[in-house]
Amino acid sequence: MATKTEFRISDICRIIDEAFPLATQDSWDNSGLLVGNADEPVTGILIAVDIDAAALDEAISKKCNLIVAHHPIMFRGLKRLTGSNAEQRLVERAIRNGISLFAAHTCADKSCRGTSARLAQMLGLTDTRVLAPDDDSLFKLTVYVPNDYADRVKDALFDAGAGHTGNYSHCCFESTGTGSFRALDGARPFVGEIGSTHHEAEMRIDTIVPRYKIRNAISALCAAHPYEEPAYDIYPIANTSDSLGYGIVGNLPKPLSPTDFLSALRTTFNCKSIRYSEYSGTIQRVAICTGSGSEFIGKAIQSGAQAYVTADIKYHQFADCTNTLMITDIGHYESEELTKKLFMEILTEKICNFVPCFLSETQNNPVKYF
């Protein structure tokens, strides 16, 4: 529950970052605060799928000075602002009207509580897991600490986000041994004397840290550790993350025929049309990836899914999967319109009634159907 009556742009950025850490976005992405001053008070928030002229018009009319969207702008960066294209004109107009622009794109797509997870929830999938877990996203952190301070350092690491494995927290391995060192001139040793080799009973603590939390974890252990120069090691590991990556795979409550499954998709996601590949069996195990998910077709097949719900599928990809996997292309916008309600839930939980929040009502799917 919020306890403050004034929120700044930075507060809104922090709330969304806590739900979908910006540090997890893909390298090509441009999530975060794109336009605006983080210290400005927030007068109103418009939540949209895209940052476009329609969203900007609506924000102005509703006296919102912040747009929170799923899709960012300025992917390639702006070298000049001359109004020579639609993107430059949009940025100029936002600045002139004092409207800040924020986007949470792949960081929301890759979260196990993000966009694909919401689609899975809407379909009623159970026993879900990440479809395409992130590679190279986990590290092992090892720290050596005097025995009497081990619990203090462990608690600091866990509070900083280390030690999570699946549905378990506070995970680590402990072993005891003897550390040795010699303090040189200028040192301020916690134990031992300058110029003498000291031996100390210490505990080795091994735990897992996601890449985007390493900096916080190191800061936490250094603050909690009694030594002037804590000894720690960081190792990249081949394990994949069980909570970060694209897509979700899970099971429907009961098997459905292809026709019934398509009907369920059309009703649940308000699809004007669905492109799909032929499949003759029943469907119960379903893989989902919001937005452009064609690169994970192989992952969907490996997961044992009978159907894959995504968007932006090419002709030959449909042909290649005939009677192997029912690919259902529900449309890019249709698969991500849910982000508006997702962001609304995150924000209203934290800011309560102190800042007006609006779901965009004028923004429409740029793809039309005849």
C-alpha positions as CSV (number, residue, x, y, z in Angstrom):
1,M,0.0,0.0,0.0
2,A,1.4,3.4,-0.9
3,T,1.9,5.8,1.9
4,K,3.1,8.9,0.0
5,T,0.9,11.4,-1.9
6,E,3.5,12.6,-4.4
7,F,5.3,10.3,-6.9
8,R,8.0,11.3,-9.2
9,I,8.9,9.8,-12.6
10,S,11.8,8.0,-10.9
11,D,9.3,6.3,-8.5
12,I,7.3,4.9,-11.4
13,C,10.4,3.7,-13.2
14,R,11.5,1.9,-10.0
15,I,8.1,0.2,-9.5
16,I,8.2,-1.3,-13.0
17,D,11.9,-2.1,-12.7
18,E,11.2,-4.1,-9.5
19,A,8.6,-6.2,-11.4
20,F,10.5,-6.4,-14.7
21,P,14.2,-5.6,-14.1
22,L,15.4,-3.4,-17.0
23,A,18.8,-5.0,-16.7
24,T,17.3,-8.2,-18.1
25,Q,16.3,-6.6,-21.5
26,D,18.0,-7.8,-24.6
27,S,21.1,-5.9,-25.8
28,W,19.2,-4.6,-28.9
29,D,16.3,-3.3,-26.9
30,N,15.6,0.2,-25.6
31,S,13.5,-0.2,-22.5
32,G,13.6,2.4,-19.7
33,L,13.0,6.1,-19.4
34,L,13.3,7.4,-23.0
35,V,12.2,11.0,-22.7
36,G,11.8,13.1,-19.6
37,N,13.2,14.2,-16.3
38,A,13.2,11.5,-13.6
39,D,12.8,14.1,-10.9
40,E,9.5,15.5,-12.2
41,P,6.3,14.8,-10.2
42,V,3.8,12.6,-11.9
43,T,0.4,14.1,-12.6
44,G,-1.1,11.2,-14.5
45,I,-0.1,8.0,-16.4
46,L,-1.4,6.7,-19.7
47,I,-0.7,3.0,-20.3
48,A,-0.4,1.9,-23.9
49,V,1.0,-0.8,-26.1
50,D,2.9,1.6,-28.4
51,I,4.3,5.1,-28.1
52,D,2.7,6.8,-31.0
53,A,0.8,9.9,-32.0
54,A,-2.6,8.5,-30.8
55,A,-1.1,7.7,-27.3
56,L,0.4,11.2,-27.2
57,D,-2.9,12.9,-28.1
58,E,-4.7,10.9,-25.4
59,A,-2.1,11.7,-22.8
60,I,-2.4,15.4,-23.5
61,S,-6.2,15.3,-23.4
62,K,-6.2,13.4,-20.1
63,K,-3.5,15.6,-18.6
64,C,-1.0,12.8,-18.2
65,N,2.7,13.7,-18.1
66,L,3.9,10.1,-18.4
67,I,3.2,7.4,-21.0
68,V,4.1,3.8,-19.9
69,A,4.2,1.5,-23.0
70,H,5.3,-1.9,-23.9
71,H,7.0,-1.1,-27.2
72,P,9.8,1.6,-27.1
73,I,10.9,4.0,-29.7
74,M,14.4,5.2,-30.7
75,F,15.8,1.8,-31.3
76,R,18.6,3.2,-33.5
77,G,19.1,6.4,-31.5
78,L,18.5,9.9,-32.6
79,K,21.5,12.0,-33.8
80,R,19.3,15.1,-34.5
81,L,15.9,16.5,-33.8
82,T,14.7,18.3,-37.0
83,G,11.2,16.8,-37.3
84,S,12.3,15.0,-40.5
85,N,10.4,11.8,-39.6
86,A,7.5,10.6,-37.4
87,E,9.8,9.4,-34.6
88,Q,11.6,12.8,-34.3
89,R,8.3,14.7,-34.4
90,L,6.9,12.4,-31.7
91,V,9.8,13.0,-29.4
92,E,9.7,16.8,-30.1
93,R,6.0,17.0,-29.3
94,A,6.4,14.9,-26.1
95,I,9.1,17.3,-24.9
96,R,7.1,20.4,-25.8
97,N,4.1,19.1,-23.8
98,G,6.2,17.9,-20.9
99,I,5.3,14.3,-21.4
100,S,7.8,11.6,-20.3
101,L,8.0,8.3,-22.2
102,F,8.9,5.0,-20.6
103,A,8.9,1.5,-22.1
104,A,9.2,-2.0,-20.6
105,H,9.7,-4.3,-23.6
106,T,11.8,-7.5,-23.5
107,C,12.3,-7.2,-19.8
108,A,8.5,-7.8,-19.5
109,D,8.5,-10.5,-22.2
110,K,11.3,-12.5,-20.6
111,S,9.9,-12.5,-17.0
112,C,8.3,-15.7,-15.8
113,R,5.5,-13.4,-14.5
114,G,5.4,-11.2,-17.6
115,T,3.5,-11.2,-20.9
116,S,3.7,-14.8,-21.9
117,A,2.8,-15.9,-18.4
118,R,-0.3,-13.7,-18.5
119,L,-1.3,-15.3,-21.8
120,A,-0.8,-18.7,-20.2
121,Q,-2.9,-17.7,-17.2
122,M,-5.7,-16.4,-19.5
123,L,-5.8,-19.8,-21.2
124,G,-5.8,-21.6,-17.9
125,L,-2.5,-23.4,-18.4
126,T,-1.1,-25.3,-15.4
127,D,2.3,-26.8,-14.6
128,T,4.0,-24.0,-16.5
129,R,7.7,-23.4,-17.1
130,V,9.8,-21.1,-19.2
131,L,9.9,-22.2,-22.9
132,A,13.3,-20.8,-23.9
133,P,15.3,-20.1,-20.7
134,D,18.1,-17.5,-20.9
135,D,21.6,-18.9,-21.5
136,D,24.6,-17.4,-19.7
137,S,22.4,-15.6,-17.2
138,L,23.5,-17.4,-14.0
139,F,26.7,-17.1,-12.0
140,K,28.1,-18.8,-9.0
141,L,29.3,-16.5,-6.2
142,T,31.7,-17.8,-3.7
143,V,32.7,-15.8,-0.6
144,Y,35.0,-16.6,2.3
145,V,34.0,-15.2,5.7
146,P,34.9,-15.7,9.4
147,N,32.6,-18.2,10.9
148,D,31.0,-15.8,13.3
149,Y,30.0,-13.5,10.5
150,A,28.7,-16.2,8.0
151,D,25.0,-15.7,8.8
152,R,25.3,-12.0,8.5
153,V,26.9,-12.2,5.0
154,K,24.4,-14.9,3.9
155,D,21.4,-12.8,4.9
156,A,22.9,-9.8,3.0
157,L,23.3,-11.9,-0.1
158,F,19.8,-13.4,0.1
159,D,18.3,-9.9,0.6
160,A,20.2,-8.8,-2.5
161,G,18.5,-11.5,-4.6
162,A,21.1,-14.4,-4.5
163,G,20.2,-18.0,-3.7
164,H,17.0,-18.5,-5.6
165,T,16.5,-21.9,-7.4
166,G,13.0,-22.6,-8.7
167,N,10.5,-22.3,-5.8
168,Y,13.3,-22.3,-3.2
169,S,15.1,-19.3,-1.7
170,H,18.1,-18.9,0.7
171,C,19.9,-21.6,-1.2
172,C,23.7,-22.0,-0.6
173,F,26.4,-24.5,0.2
174,E,28.7,-24.0,3.2
175,S,32.0,-25.6,3.9
176,T,34.6,-24.7,6.6
177,G,38.4,-24.3,6.3
178,T,41.2,-22.0,7.2
179,G,42.0,-18.7,5.4
180,S,45.4,-17.0,5.7
181,F,46.8,-13.6,4.8
182,R,49.4,-11.1,5.8
183,A,48.4,-7.4,6.3
184,L,50.9,-4.9,4.7
185,D,51.6,-1.4,5.7
186,G,48.6,0.8,5.2
187,A,46.1,-2.0,5.8
188,R,43.5,-2.0,8.5
189,P,43.1,-5.7,9.3
190,F,39.9,-6.8,11.2
191,V,42.0,-9.6,12.7
192,G,45.8,-10.2,12.7
193,E,48.7,-7.9,12.9
194,I,50.6,-5.8,10.3
195,G,53.5,-7.8,8.8
196,S,52.5,-11.1,10.4
197,T,50.8,-14.0,8.6
198,H,47.4,-14.7,10.2
199,H,45.3,-17.9,10.0
200,E,41.5,-17.6,10.5
201,A,38.8,-20.2,10.7
202,E,36.5,-19.3,7.8
203,M,33.4,-20.5,6.0
204,R,33.1,-20.8,2.3
205,I,29.6,-19.9,1.0
206,D,28.6,-20.8,-2.5
207,T,25.4,-19.5,-4.0
208,I,23.7,-18.7,-7.3
209,V,23.2,-15.1,-8.6
210,P,21.4,-13.9,-11.8
211,R,23.6,-11.8,-14.0
212,Y,21.6,-8.6,-13.4
213,K,21.8,-8.9,-9.6
214,I,25.6,-9.5,-9.4
215,R,26.5,-5.9,-8.7
216,N,23.9,-5.6,-5.9
217,A,25.1,-8.9,-4.4
218,I,28.7,-7.8,-4.4
219,S,27.8,-4.5,-2.7
220,A,25.7,-6.3,-0.1
221,L,28.4,-8.8,0.8
222,C,31.1,-6.1,1.0
223,A,28.9,-4.1,3.3
224,A,28.2,-7.1,5.6
225,H,31.7,-8.6,5.5
226,P,34.0,-7.6,8.4
227,Y,37.2,-7.7,6.3
228,E,38.6,-4.6,4.6
229,E,39.2,-6.7,1.5
230,P,36.6,-9.6,1.3
231,A,37.7,-12.5,-0.8
232,Y,35.1,-13.6,-3.3
233,D,35.0,-15.3,-6.7
234,I,32.4,-15.2,-9.5
235,Y,32.0,-18.0,-12.0
236,P,29.9,-18.2,-15.1
237,I,27.9,-21.4,-15.2
238,A,26.2,-23.3,-17.9
239,N,22.9,-23.7,-16.1
240,T,19.9,-22.0,-17.7
241,S,17.6,-19.7,-15.7
242,D,14.3,-21.2,-14.6
243,S,12.7,-17.8,-14.1
244,L,14.0,-15.8,-17.1
245,G,13.5,-16.3,-20.8
246,Y,11.0,-16.1,-23.6
247,G,7.7,-18.0,-23.7
248,I,5.8,-20.3,-21.4
249,V,4.8,-23.9,-21.9
250,G,2.1,-25.7,-19.9
251,N,-1.0,-27.9,-20.0
252,L,-4.7,-27.1,-20.6
253,P,-7.1,-28.5,-18.1
254,K,-8.4,-31.0,-20.7
255,P,-7.6,-32.0,-24.3
256,L,-9.2,-29.9,-27.0
257,S,-9.8,-30.6,-30.7
258,P,-8.0,-28.2,-33.0
259,T,-11.3,-26.4,-33.8
260,D,-12.2,-26.0,-30.1
261,F,-8.7,-24.7,-29.4
262,L,-8.9,-22.1,-32.1
263,S,-12.3,-21.0,-30.8
264,A,-10.8,-20.6,-27.3
265,L,-8.0,-18.5,-28.7
266,R,-10.3,-16.3,-30.7
267,T,-12.6,-15.7,-27.7
268,T,-9.8,-15.3,-25.1
269,F,-7.7,-12.9,-27.1
270,N,-10.3,-11.1,-29.2
271,C,-8.7,-12.2,-32.4
272,K,-10.1,-11.0,-35.7
273,S,-8.5,-13.9,-37.5
274,I,-6.0,-16.7,-36.7
275,R,-3.5,-18.1,-39.1
276,Y,-2.6,-21.7,-38.2
277,S,-1.0,-24.9,-39.5
278,E,-2.9,-28.1,-39.9
279,Y,-2.9,-30.6,-37.0
280,S,-4.9,-33.8,-36.7
281,G,-4.5,-34.7,-33.1
282,T,-5.9,-33.3,-29.8
283,I,-4.3,-30.4,-28.0
284,Q,-3.5,-30.2,-24.3
285,R,0.2,-29.2,-24.0
286,V,0.6,-25.6,-25.3
287,A,3.6,-23.3,-25.8
288,I,3.1,-19.5,-25.8
289,C,5.4,-16.6,-26.8
290,T,3.9,-13.1,-27.1
291,G,5.1,-11.0,-30.0
292,S,7.4,-12.4,-32.7
293,G,8.1,-15.9,-31.5
294,S,9.0,-17.7,-34.7
295,E,12.6,-18.4,-33.5
296,F,11.3,-20.6,-30.7
297,I,9.3,-23.1,-32.9
298,G,12.0,-25.7,-32.3
299,K,11.8,-25.1,-28.5
300,A,8.0,-25.6,-28.7
301,I,8.4,-28.9,-30.5
302,Q,11.1,-30.0,-28.0
303,S,8.8,-29.2,-25.1
304,G,6.2,-31.7,-26.3
305,A,3.6,-29.1,-27.1
306,Q,0.9,-29.9,-29.6
307,A,0.2,-26.2,-30.2
308,Y,2.2,-23.0,-30.2
309,V,0.6,-19.6,-29.8
310,T,2.6,-16.7,-31.1
311,A,2.7,-14.1,-33.9
312,D,4.6,-13.0,-37.0
313,I,5.1,-16.5,-38.5
314,K,6.3,-16.9,-42.0
315,Y,4.8,-19.1,-44.8
316,H,7.5,-21.8,-44.8
317,Q,7.3,-22.1,-41.0
318,F,3.7,-23.1,-41.2
319,A,4.5,-25.6,-44.0
320,D,7.3,-27.2,-42.1
321,C,5.2,-27.8,-39.0
322,T,2.1,-29.4,-40.7
323,N,0.9,-32.3,-38.4
324,T,4.0,-31.9,-36.2
325,L,2.9,-28.8,-34.3
326,M,-0.2,-26.6,-34.6
327,I,1.2,-23.1,-35.0
328,T,-1.3,-20.5,-34.3
329,D,-0.5,-16.9,-35.3
330,I,-3.0,-14.7,-33.3
331,G,-1.4,-11.4,-34.3
332,H,1.4,-9.3,-32.7
333,Y,-0.9,-6.7,-31.2
334,E,-3.5,-9.3,-30.1
335,S,-0.8,-11.2,-28.2
336,E,0.5,-8.1,-26.4
337,E,-2.5,-5.9,-25.8
338,L,-2.7,-7.5,-22.4
339,T,0.4,-5.6,-21.3
340,K,-1.8,-2.6,-20.6
341,K,-3.6,-4.4,-17.8
342,L,-0.4,-6.0,-16.6
343,F,1.3,-2.6,-16.1
344,M,-1.9,-1.2,-14.6
345,E,-2.0,-3.9,-12.0
346,I,1.7,-3.3,-11.1
347,L,1.3,0.4,-10.8
348,T,-2.1,0.6,-9.0
349,E,-0.8,-1.9,-6.3
350,K,1.9,0.5,-5.4
351,I,0.5,4.0,-6.0
352,C,-3.1,3.3,-5.0
353,N,-5.3,6.4,-5.8
354,F,-2.5,9.0,-5.5
355,V,-1.8,9.2,-9.3
356,P,-4.5,8.9,-12.0
357,C,-3.8,5.9,-14.3
358,F,-5.6,5.4,-17.6
359,L,-5.6,2.5,-20.0
360,S,-5.3,3.8,-23.6
361,E,-8.7,3.9,-25.3
362,T,-7.8,5.4,-28.6
363,Q,-4.8,3.2,-29.6
364,N,-5.7,0.5,-32.1
365,N,-4.0,-2.4,-33.8
366,P,-2.0,-1.0,-36.7
367,V,-2.7,-4.2,-38.7
368,K,-6.2,-4.1,-40.2
369,Y,-8.2,-7.1,-41.4
370,F,-10.5,-6.9,-44.5
